[in-house]
Amino acid sequence: MGTVERNGIGPVPESERHGTPRSLFWPWAASGLSLLCVAYGIYLMGLGLNPWQAIVTGAIGYVLSFLLVGLISIAGARTGAPTMAIGRASFGLHGNKLPTLFSYVSNVGWETVLVALSSLGGSAILARVAPGTFAQADGRTPTTAAQALCFVVTAISVVVVGIFGHALIMKVQKYLTAAITVLTAVYMVLMADRIDPSALGGGPSGGLGTFVGGIVFAMTLLGLGWVNCGADYSRYLPRTSSGRAITGWTTLGGVLPPLVLLVFGVLLNAGDPELAAAAAADPVGALAAELPTWFLVPYLLTAIGGFASGAIMDIYSSGMSMLALGIPVRRHLAVLVDGALMAVGGWYVLFVSPSFFATFQAFLSIIGVAMAAWTAVFLVEQWRRRRTGFDLATVRTLGRPAVLSLAVATVVGLGLITSADPHIAKAVGFLLTDSAARGTLGAMNLGVVVALAVAGALYACTAALADRSTTEGAR
């Protein structure tokens, strides 16, 4: 065992903690207010669900996944430490580097997606206000140069705000949430004439397998992308904060705004089936194409801010993940590394992948498998320590049961998911036959749920072995 040193991922002293669980509503609400959340309703219907099924599966998946975020957030208040640092209690000093690597990849992946969406929004503005310079021959489609310019500007903005840390992020999120809420309400009013409520009852129903697949997809769309950040913001709350309140406000903030936007997206798609094809390639452009210029510019500017705010939350957490990996870099260097990775990922998403949706769905499923397995281990350990609390003063060198549970569950989960991106499809679905991969089983992507169950069961059965080990190591 070794003593934990005070550093960037050490616990926040009780004297520096403040606020109430209600304050957690704002950052999570801000992260869920974007045009992408409208597109989620369209994407769920694209799986083969009718409008009501898309709404129900989305609601179930959202609540289930963000409930996991809320439960993980409790540990942040109890320890004052960020999420991945708390994970050392089960994985050990060096063993924790495996889930922390997964967490880092997840954060950088989401940064890339959100910044890519920001560039699509920005280029749509440029194409509308200066078509002679930034639009293609049709006068509406943005040029590659416009997308590249907006990508660079957004990435730099995210990096700059990320350098300033938690205090600025929380201020930005609070005011941005209010602005996005107002403009989104106006957007819904302007787009109301494209909604056909009678279409809610139309369309063929998806079978049980498609319904389950919709729930799993909704889980990866929302909460499973944030589980590795759950304690990063609750760690600033007083230790005595109510666990139920922490879970409740986190879940409410994370679920309520995107669920409202999902329902609106379903209504839009039900009234305009051709919207799905356009949103698969460019969700921002497809959903904003019919807006008048006087509103499109301020709304997309605010939407870009919403995408950027989510990326800022990720870049803050990924910097702490880098510290947890044992890489001794200052915050400004960590976010610069993130910026470089965002540039590479953004190039692939915007200019190489067959479609935004195909690559996005593949990313969600793959990282969802790893994060689901990690979440199960974390929550089992949290349950084991519900009376004694997490002792982060000393940590083991390697928590073999946790590492084994995560590794086995991740491999099994990846073998049971599929991808529409041909480049990514080669690395997944290896436990499925060709017919199963092309059928209902493949569409369900059950690997995410299986990874959660396998990791939880394995660790629950083997966790006691870690208590008997007497390894040495310092944090």
For each residue, the residues with C-beta under 8 A, 3 or more apart:
1: 394 395 396 470 471 472 473
2: 93 394 395 472 473 474 475
3: 393 394 474 475
4: 10 392 393 394 395 475
5: 10 474 475
6: 10
7: 10 323
8: 320 323 331
9: 81 82 84 85 320 323 324
10: 4 5 6 7 81 85
11: 79 80 81 235 392
12: 16 17 80 81 235 236
13: 16 17 80
14: 17 80 238 239
15:
16: 12 13 236
17: 12 13 14 80 235 236 237 238 239
18: 236 237 238
19: 23 236 237 238
20: 23 237 241 245
21: 24 234 237 241 242 245 246 248 249 250
22: 25 245 249
23: 19 20 26 170 237 249
24: 21 27 28 73 233 234 237 246 249 250 253
25: 22 28 29 249 250 252 253
26: 23 29 30 170 173 174 177 253
27: 24 30 31 169 170 173 233 253 313
28: 24 25 31 32 66 69 226 250 253 254
29: 25 26 32 33 177 253 254 256 257
30: 26 27 33 173 174 176 177 180 306 309 310
31: 27 28 173 226 254 309 310 313
32: 28 29 37 222 253 254 255 256 257 258 261
33: 29 30 37 177 180 181 184 257 258 261 306
34: 37 38 117 180 261 303 306 307 310
35: 38 39 117 121 283 284 287 288 303
36: 39 40 114 117 283 284 307
37: 32 33 34 40 257 258 261 262 265
38: 34 35 41 42 261 262 264 265 268 283 287
39: 35 36 42 43 265 279 283 286 287
40: 36 37 43 44 58 218 221 258 261 262 265
41: 38 44 45 54 55 58 261 262 263 264 265 266 267 268 269
42: 38 39 45 46 265 266 268 269 275 276 279 283
43: 39 40 46 47 217 221 276 279 280 357 361
44: 40 41 47 49 54 57 58 214 217 218 262 266
45: 41 42 49 50 51 54 203 266 269 270 276
46: 42 43 276 280 357
47: 43 44 54 206 210 213 214 217 443
48: 204 206 210 443
49: 44 45 53 54 57 205 206 210 211 214
50: 45 53 54 202 203 204 205 206
51: 45 54 55 199 200 201 202 203 266 267 269 270
52: 55 56 200 201
53: 49 50 56 57 205 206 210 211 214
54: 41 44 45 47 49 50 51 57 58 214 262 266
55: 41 51 52 58 59 262 263 266
56: 52 53 59 60
57: 44 49 53 54 60 61 211 214 215 217 218
58: 40 41 44 54 55 61 62 214 218 259 262 263 266
59: 55 56 62 63 218 259 262
60: 56 57 63 64 215 218
61: 57 58 64 65 214 215 216 217 218 219 221 222
62: 58 59 65 66 218 219 221 222 223 254 255 258 259 262
63: 59 60 66 67 251 255
64: 60 61 67 68 215 219 223
65: 61 62 68 69 218 219 220 222 223 224 227
66: 28 62 63 69 70 222 223 226 250 251 254 255
67: 63 64 70 71 223 247 251
68: 64 65 71 72 223 224 227 230 375 379
69: 28 65 66 72 73 223 226 227 229 230 250 251 254
70: 66 67 73 74 230 246 247 248 249 250 251 254
71: 67 68 74 230 247 379 382
72: 68 69 75 76 83 227 230 231 375 378 379 382
73: 24 69 70 76 77 230 231 233 234 246 247 250
74: 70 71 77 78 234 243 246 247 382
75: 72 78 79 83 86 230 231 378 382 390
76: 72 73 79 80 81 82 83 86 230 231 232 233 234 235 237
77: 73 74 80 231 234 235 237 238 239 241 243 246
78: 74 75 239 389 390
79: 11 75 76 86 231 235 389 390 392
80: 11 12 13 14 17 76 77 235 239
81: 9 10 11 12 76 85 86 231 235 390 392
82: 9 76 85 86 231 232 235 317 320 324
83: 72 75 76 86 87 103 227 228 229 230 231 232 317
84: 9 87 96 99 100 103 228 320 321 324
85: 9 10 81 82 88 320 324 392
86: 75 76 79 81 82 83 89 231 378 390 392
87: 83 84 90 91 96 99 100 324 374 377 378
88: 85 91 92 93 96 324 392 395 475
89: 86 381 385 390 391 392 395
90: 87 377 378 380 381 399 402 459 463 466
91: 87 88 95 96 98 99 377 398 399 402 403 406
92: 88 95 96 395 396 397 398 399 400 402 403 466 471 473
93: 2 88 96 395 396 397 398 473 474 475
94: 97 397 398 473
95: 91 92 98 396 397 398 399 400 402 403
96: 84 87 88 91 92 93 99 100 324 399
97: 94 100 101 324 325 326
98: 91 95 101 102 403 406 407
99: 84 87 91 96 102 103 228 370 374 377 406
100: 84 87 96 97 103 104 321 324 325
101: 97 98 104 105 325
102: 98 99 105 106 228 367 370 371 374 410
103: 83 84 99 100 106 107 228 317 318 321 371 374
104: 100 101 107 108 318 321 322 325
105: 101 102 108 109 367
106: 102 103 109 110 225 228 367 370 371
107: 103 104 110 111 228 229 314 315 317 318 321 338
108: 104 105 111 112 314 318 338 341 342 345
109: 105 106 112 113 345 363 367
110: 106 107 113 114 225 310 311 314
111: 107 108 114 115 158 311 314 315 318 338 341 342 345
112: 108 109 115 116 341 342 345 346 349
113: 109 110 116 117 349 360 363
114: 36 110 111 117 118 307 308 310 311 314
115: 111 112 118 119 151 154 155 158 307 308 311 342 346
116: 112 113 119 120 151 345 346 349 350 356
117: 34 35 36 113 114 120 121 283 284 307
118: 114 115 121 122 150 151 154 304 307 308 311
119: 115 116 122 123 147 148 150 151 154 346 350
120: 116 117 123 124 142 147 150 282 283 284 285 350
121: 35 117 118 124 125 150 284 288 300 303 304 307
122: 118 119 125 126 146 149 150 153 154 300 304
123: 119 120 126 127 134 142 143 146 147 149 150
124: 120 121 127 128 142 284 285 288 296 300
125: 121 122 128 129 296 297 300 301
126: 122 123 129 130 133 134 135 142 146 149 150
127: 123 124 130 131 134 135 139 140 141 142 143 146
128: 124 125 131 135 140 293 296 297
129: 125 126 293 297
130: 126 127 133 134 135
131: 127 128 134 135 139 140
132: 135
133: 126 130
134: 123 126 127 130 131 142 143 145 146
135: 126 127 128 130 131 132 138 139 140 141 142 143 146
136: 139 140 141 142 143
137:
138: 135 141
139: 127 131 135 136
140: 127 128 131 135 136 289
141: 127 135 136 138 285
142: 120 123 124 126 127 134 135 136 146 147 285
143: 123 127 134 135 136 146 147
144: 147 148 351
145: 134 148 149
146: 122 123 126 127 134 135 142 143 149 150
147: 119 120 123 142 143 144 150 151 350
148: 119 144 145 151 152
149: 122 123 126 145 146 152 153
150: 118 119 120 121 122 123 126 146 147 153 154
151: 115 116 118 119 147 148 154 155 343 346 350
152: 148 149 155 156
153: 122 149 150 156 157
154: 115 118 119 122 150 151 157 158 304 307 308 311
155: 115 151 152 158 159 339 342 343 346
156: 152 153 159 160 339
157: 153 154 160 161 308
158: 111 115 154 155 161 162 308 311 312 315 339 342
159: 155 156 162 163 315 335 336 338 339
160: 156 157 163 164
161: 157 158 164 168 169 172 308 312
162: 158 159 165 169 312 315 316 319 331 335 338
163: 159 160 331 332 335
164: 160 161 167 168 169
165: 162 168 169 316 331
166: 169 170 233 236 316
167: 164 170 171
168: 161 164 165 171 172
169: 27 161 162 164 165 166 172 173 312 313 316
170: 23 26 27 166 167 173 174 233
171: 167 168 174 175
172: 161 168 169 175 176 309 312
173: 26 27 30 31 169 170 176 177 309 313
174: 26 30 170 171 177 178
175: 171 172 178 179
176: 30 172 173 179 180 302 305 306 309
177: 26 29 30 33 173 174 180 181
178: 174 175 181 182
179: 175 176 182 183 302 305
180: 30 33 34 176 177 183 184 302 303 305 306
181: 33 177 178 184 185 257
182: 178 179 185 186
183: 179 180 186 187 298 299 302 303
184: 33 180 181 187 188 261
185: 181 182 188 189
186: 182 183 189 190 295 299
187: 183 184 190 191 291 295 299
188: 184 185 191 192 264
189: 185 186 192
190: 186 187 291 292 295
191: 187 188 194 195 264 268 290 291
192: 188 189 195
193:
194: 191 268 271 272 290
195: 191 192 264 267 268 270 271
196: 199 267 270 271
197: 200 267
198: 201 202
199: 51 196 202 203 267 270 271
200: 51 52 197 266 267 270
201: 51 52 198
202: 50 51 198 199 270
203: 45 50 51 199 270
204: 48 50
205: 49 50 53
206: 47 48 49 50 53 209 210 211 214
207: 210 211 440
208: 211 212
209: 206 212 213 440 441 443 444
210: 47 48 49 53 206 207 213 214 440 443 444
211: 49 53 57 206 207 208 214 215
212: 208 209 215 216 444 446
213: 47 209 210 216 217 440 443 444 445
214: 44 47 49 53 54 57 58 61 206 210 211 217 218
215: 57 60 61 64 211 212 218 219
216: 61 212 213 219 220 368 444 445 446 448 449
217: 43 44 47 57 61 213 214 220 221 361 364 445
218: 40 44 57 58 59 60 61 62 65 214 215 221 222
219: 61 62 64 65 215 216 222 223 224 368 448
220: 65 216 217 224 225 364 365 367 368 445 448
221: 40 43 61 62 217 218 225 364
222: 32 61 62 65 66 218 219 225 226 254 255 258
223: 62 64 65 66 67 68 69 219 226 227 254
224: 65 68 219 220 227 364 367 368 371 372 375 448
225: 106 110 220 221 222 364 367 368 371
226: 28 31 66 69 222 223 229 230 254
227: 65 68 69 72 83 223 224 230 371 374 375
228: 83 84 99 102 103 106 107 317 321 371 374
229: 69 83 107 226 232 233 313 314 317
230: 68 69 70 71 72 73 75 76 83 226 227 234 250
231: 72 73 75 76 77 79 81 82 83 86 234 235
232: 76 82 83 229 235 316 317 320
233: 24 27 73 76 166 170 229 236
234: 21 24 73 74 76 77 230 231 237 241 246 250
235: 11 12 17 76 77 79 80 81 82 231 232
236: 12 16 17 18 19 166 233
237: 17 18 19 20 21 23 24 76 77 234 241 246
238: 14 17 18 19 77 241
239: 14 17 77 78 80
240:
241: 20 21 77 234 237 238 245 246
242: 21 245 246
243: 74 77 246 247
244: 247 248
245: 20 21 22 241 242 248 249
246: 21 24 70 73 74 77 234 237 241 242 243 249 250
247: 67 70 71 73 74 243 244 250 251
248: 21 70 244 245 251 252
249: 21 22 23 24 25 70 245 246 252 253
250: 21 24 25 28 66 69 70 73 230 234 246 247 253 254
251: 63 66 67 69 70 247 248 254 255
252: 25 248 249 255 256
253: 24 25 26 27 28 29 32 249 250 256 257
254: 28 29 31 32 62 66 69 70 222 223 226 250 251 258
255: 32 62 63 66 222 251 252 258 259
256: 29 32 252 253 259 260
257: 29 32 33 37 181 253 260 261
258: 32 33 37 40 62 222 254 255 261 262
259: 58 59 62 255 256 262 263
260: 256 257 263 264
261: 32 33 34 37 38 40 41 184 257 258 264 265
262: 37 38 40 41 44 54 55 58 59 62 258 259 265 266
263: 41 55 58 259 260 266 267
264: 38 41 188 191 195 260 261 267 268
265: 37 38 39 40 41 42 261 262 268 269
266: 41 42 44 45 51 54 55 58 200 262 263 269 270
267: 41 51 195 196 197 199 200 263 264 270 271
268: 38 41 42 191 194 195 264 265 271 272 275 287
269: 41 42 45 51 265 266 272 273 275 276
270: 45 51 195 196 199 200 202 203 266 267 273
271: 194 195 196 199 267 268
272: 194 268 269 275
273: 269 270 276
274: 277 278
275: 42 268 269 272 278 279 286 287
276: 42 43 45 46 269 273 279 280
277: 274 280 281
278: 274 275 281 282 285 286 289
279: 39 42 43 275 276 282 283 286 287 357
280: 43 46 276 277 283 355 356 357 358
281: 277 278 286 355 356 357
282: 120 278 279 285 286 356
283: 35 36 38 39 42 117 120 279 280 286 287 356 357
284: 35 36 117 120 121 124 287 288 300 303
285: 120 124 141 142 278 282 288 289
286: 39 275 278 279 281 282 283 289
287: 35 38 39 268 275 279 283 284
288: 35 121 124 284 285 291 296 299 300 303
289: 140 278 285 286
290: 191 194
291: 187 190 191 288 295 296 299
292: 190 295 296
293: 128 129 296 297
294: 297
295: 186 187 190 291 292 298 299
296: 124 125 128 288 291 292 293 299 300
297: 125 128 129 293 294 300 301
298: 183 295 301 302
299: 183 186 187 288 291 295 296 302 303
300: 121 122 124 125 284 288 296 297 303 304
301: 125 297 298 304 305
302: 176 179 180 183 298 299 305 306
303: 34 35 121 180 183 284 288 299 300 306 307
304: 118 121 122 154 300 301 307 308
305: 176 179 180 301 302 308 309
306: 30 33 34 176 180 302 303 309 310
307: 34 36 114 115 117 118 121 154 303 304 310 311
308: 114 115 118 154 157 158 161 304 305 311 312
309: 30 31 172 173 176 305 306 312 313
310: 30 31 34 110 114 306 307 313 314
311: 110 111 114 115 118 154 158 307 308 314 315
312: 158 161 162 169 172 308 309 315 316
313: 27 31 169 173 229 309 310 316 317
314: 107 108 110 111 114 229 310 311 317 318
315: 107 111 158 159 162 311 312 318 319 335 338
316: 162 165 166 169 232 312 313 319 320
317: 82 83 103 107 228 229 232 313 314 320 321
318: 103 104 107 108 111 314 315 321 322 334 338
319: 162 315 316 322 323 331 334 335 338
320: 8 9 82 84 85 232 316 317 323 324
321: 84 100 103 104 107 228 317 318 324 325
322: 104 318 319 325 327 329 334 337
323: 7 8 9 319 320 326 327 328 329 334
324: 9 82 84 85 87 88 96 97 100 320 321
325: 97 100 101 104 321 322
326: 97 323
327: 322 323 334
328: 323
329: 322 323 333 334 337
330: 333 334
331: 8 162 163 165 319 334 335
332: 163 335 336
333: 329 330 336 337
334: 318 319 322 323 327 329 330 331 337 338
335: 159 162 163 315 319 331 332 338 339
336: 159 332 333 339 340
337: 322 329 333 334 340 341
338: 107 108 111 159 162 315 318 319 334 335 341 342
339: 155 156 158 159 335 336 342 343
340: 336 337 343 344
341: 108 111 112 337 338 344 345
342: 108 111 112 115 155 158 338 339 345 346
343: 151 155 339 340 346 347
344: 340 341 347 348
345: 108 109 111 112 116 341 342 348 349
346: 112 115 116 119 151 155 342 343 349 350
347: 343 344 350 351 352
348: 344 345 351 352 353 359
349: 112 113 116 345 346 352 353 356 359 360
350: 116 119 120 147 151 346 347 353
351: 144 347 348
352: 347 348 349
353: 348 349 350 356 358 359 421 423
354: 358 359 420 421 422
355: 280 281 358 359 420
356: 116 280 281 282 283 349 353 359 360
357: 43 46 279 280 281 283 360 361 420
358: 280 353 354 355 361 362 419 420 421
359: 348 349 353 354 355 356 362 363 421 424
360: 113 349 356 357 363 364
361: 43 217 357 358 364 365 419 420 421
362: 358 359 365 366 419 420 421 424 425 428
363: 109 113 359 360 366 367 424
364: 217 220 221 224 225 360 361 367 368
365: 220 361 362 368 369 417 418 419 428 445 447 448
366: 362 363 369 370 414 417 419 424 427 428
367: 102 105 106 109 220 224 225 363 364 370 371
368: 216 219 220 224 225 364 365 371 372 448
369: 365 366 372 373 409 410 413 414 417 447 448 451
370: 99 102 106 366 367 373 374 406 410 413 451
371: 102 103 106 224 225 227 228 367 368 374 375
372: 224 368 369 375 376 409 413 448 449 451 452 455
373: 369 370 376 377 405 406 409 410 413 451 452 454 455
374: 87 99 102 103 227 228 370 371 377 378 406 455
375: 68 72 224 227 371 372 378 379 452
376: 372 373 379 380 405 409 451 452 453 454 455 456 459
377: 87 90 91 99 373 374 380 381 402 405 406 455 456 459
378: 72 75 86 87 90 374 375 381 382
379: 68 71 72 375 376 382 383 456
380: 90 376 377 383 384 456 459 460 463
381: 89 90 377 378 384 385 402 459 463
382: 71 72 74 75 378 379 385 386 390
383: 379 380 386
384: 380 381 463
385: 89 381 382 388 389 390
386: 382 383
387:
388: 385 391
389: 78 79 385
390: 75 78 79 81 86 89 382 385
391: 89 388 394
392: 4 11 79 81 85 86 88 89 395
393: 3 4
394: 1 2 3 4 391
395: 1 2 4 88 89 92 93 392 473 475
396: 1 92 93 95 399 466 469 471 473
397: 92 93 94 95 471 472 473
398: 91 92 93 94 95 403 471 473
399: 90 91 92 95 96 396 402 403 466
400: 92 95 403 404 465 466 469
401: 404 405 458 459 462 463 465 466
402: 90 91 92 95 377 381 399 405 406 459 463 466
403: 91 92 95 98 398 399 400 406 407
404: 400 401 407 408 458 462
405: 373 376 377 401 402 408 409 454 455 456 458 459 462
406: 91 98 99 370 373 374 377 402 403 409 410 455
407: 98 403 404 410 411
408: 404 405 411 412 454 455 458
409: 369 372 373 376 405 406 412 413 450 451 452 454 455 458
410: 102 369 370 373 406 407 413 414 451 455
411: 407 408 414 415
412: 408 409 415 416 431 447 450 451 454
413: 369 370 372 373 409 410 416 417 447 448 450 451 454
414: 366 369 410 411 417 427 428 430 447
415: 411 412 428 429 430 431 432 447
416: 412 413 429 431 432 441 445 446 447 450
417: 365 366 369 413 414 428 429 445 446 447 448
418: 365 425 428 429 432 437 442 443 445
419: 358 361 362 365 366 424 425 428 429
420: 354 355 357 358 361 362 425
421: 353 354 358 359 361 362 424 425
422: 354 425 426
423: 353 426
424: 359 362 363 366 419 421 427 428
425: 362 418 419 420 421 422 428 429
426: 422 423
427: 366 414 424
428: 362 365 366 414 415 417 418 419 424 425 447
429: 415 416 417 418 419 425 432 437 442
430: 414 415
431: 412 415 416
432: 415 416 418 429 436 437 441 442
433: 436 437
434: 437 438
435: 438 439
436: 432 433 439 441 442
437: 418 429 432 433 434 441 442
438: 434 435 442
439: 435 436 442 443
440: 207 209 210 213 443 444
441: 209 416 432 436 437 444 446
442: 418 429 432 436 437 438 439 445
443: 47 48 209 210 213 418 439 440
444: 209 210 212 213 216 440 441
445: 213 216 217 220 365 416 417 418 442 448
446: 212 216 416 417 441 449 450
447: 365 369 412 413 414 415 416 417 428 450 451
448: 216 219 220 224 365 368 369 372 413 417 445 451 452
449: 216 372 446 452 453
450: 409 412 413 416 446 447 453 454
451: 369 370 372 373 376 409 410 412 413 447 448 454 455
452: 372 373 375 376 409 448 449 455 456
453: 376 449 450 456 457
454: 373 376 405 408 409 412 413 450 451 457 458
455: 372 373 374 376 377 405 406 408 409 410 451 452 458 459
456: 376 377 379 380 405 452 453 459 460
457: 453 454 460 461
458: 401 404 405 408 409 454 455 461 462
459: 90 376 377 380 381 401 402 405 455 456 462 463
460: 380 456 457 463
461: 457 458
462: 401 404 405 458 459 465 466
463: 90 380 381 384 401 402 459 460 466 467
464: 467 468
465: 400 401 462 468 469
466: 90 92 396 399 400 401 402 462 463 469
467: 463 464
468: 464 465
469: 396 400 465 466
470: 1
471: 1 92 396 397 398
472: 1 2 397
473: 1 2 92 93 94 395 396 397 398
474: 2 3 5 93
475: 2 3 4 5 88 93 395
